[in-house]
Amino acid sequence: MLKHIVMWKLKDHAEGKSKDENAAAMKEMLESLPGKISEIMLLEVGHNMKPSDAAFDIVLYSEFRDEAALSVYQEHPDHLKVADFVSRIREQRVLVDYIV
């Protein structure tokens, strides 16, 4: 199984909306993906509760059968739409992929 974890720091304002508004929209968009992309085995999205300079705003935890399934997810048109939106509202992104 492959675990895919991504964290983002969001801009204070982007796309005419506040950080919190964009975080809510991003969470909703990401959470809609399992119904559209069958390769997703598990997907959770969290919005940070305790802001600090060290904290990120949004985290995505997801599981895939293998690297091929992750690639299908990453190249899927619905994922690409979300990624395009996120690229316009984020300041920073970090990720880790690992197999267990």
C-alpha atoms as one frame of an Amber mdcrd trajectory, in Angstrom:
protein
   0.000   0.000   0.000   1.197   3.512  -0.826   0.469   6.410   1.508   0.382
   9.912   0.002   0.478  12.870   2.397   0.460  16.508   1.282   0.378  19.690
   3.372  -0.244  23.228   2.170   0.156  26.728   3.535  -2.436  28.968   1.919
  -2.252  32.618   0.939  -4.135  35.003   3.236  -6.215  36.103   0.231  -6.481
  34.573  -3.241  -9.089  34.258  -5.952 -11.063  37.037  -4.218 -11.536  34.988
  -1.031 -10.024  34.678   2.429  -7.728  31.856   3.505 -10.562  30.220   5.459
 -12.966  30.418   2.510 -10.374  28.900   0.177  -9.504  26.210   2.733 -13.171
  25.203   2.959 -13.507  25.109  -0.839 -10.301  23.117  -1.180 -11.412  20.600
   1.461 -14.753  20.117  -0.282 -13.111  19.657  -3.678 -10.579  17.133  -2.370
 -13.232  15.192  -0.466 -15.283  14.831  -3.658 -12.483  12.947  -5.445 -13.045
   9.409  -4.045 -16.448   9.346  -5.750 -14.776  10.195  -9.059 -11.451   8.321
  -8.929 -11.732   4.641  -8.062  -7.994   4.242  -7.361  -8.376   6.175  -4.084
  -8.623   3.643  -1.263  -8.849   6.238   1.511  -8.784  10.023   1.576  -8.926
  12.380   4.557  -8.584  16.150   4.561  -7.889  18.181   7.687  -7.979  21.937
   8.296  -5.462  22.960  10.970  -7.070  23.950  14.285  -4.114  25.696  15.948
  -2.410  28.274  13.747   1.293  28.884  14.312   4.269  29.837  12.182   5.299
  26.159  12.041   1.839  24.861  11.102   0.422  24.171   7.672  -3.215  25.019
   6.919  -4.479  21.897   5.128  -3.340  18.275   5.152  -4.330  15.480   2.772
  -3.842  11.880   3.865  -4.604   9.292   1.202  -3.939   5.639   0.435  -3.452
   3.865  -2.891  -2.813   0.274  -3.864   0.546   1.114  -5.476   2.476   3.729
  -7.452   0.482   3.009 -10.610  -2.773   3.824  -8.795  -1.256   7.058  -7.446
  -0.215   8.009 -10.990  -3.748   7.428 -12.294  -5.071   9.680  -9.497  -2.513
  12.402 -10.165  -3.266  12.460 -13.899  -7.056  12.189 -13.577  -8.897  15.255
 -14.998 -10.866  15.797 -11.770  -7.657  15.800  -9.711  -6.036  18.178 -12.183
  -8.932  20.642 -11.725  -8.401  20.614  -7.966  -4.629  20.923  -8.389  -5.097
  23.950 -10.646  -7.257  25.697  -8.034  -4.847  24.803  -5.228  -1.859  26.117
  -7.198  -3.511  29.547  -7.265  -4.292  29.704  -3.530  -1.206  28.103  -1.962
   2.005  29.636  -0.693   3.827  26.406   0.012   3.408  22.663  -0.399   5.250
  19.690   1.079   4.586  16.024   0.519   5.709  12.513   1.276   4.879   9.244
  -0.479   5.838   5.948   1.130   5.025   2.265   0.859   4.064   0.076   3.837
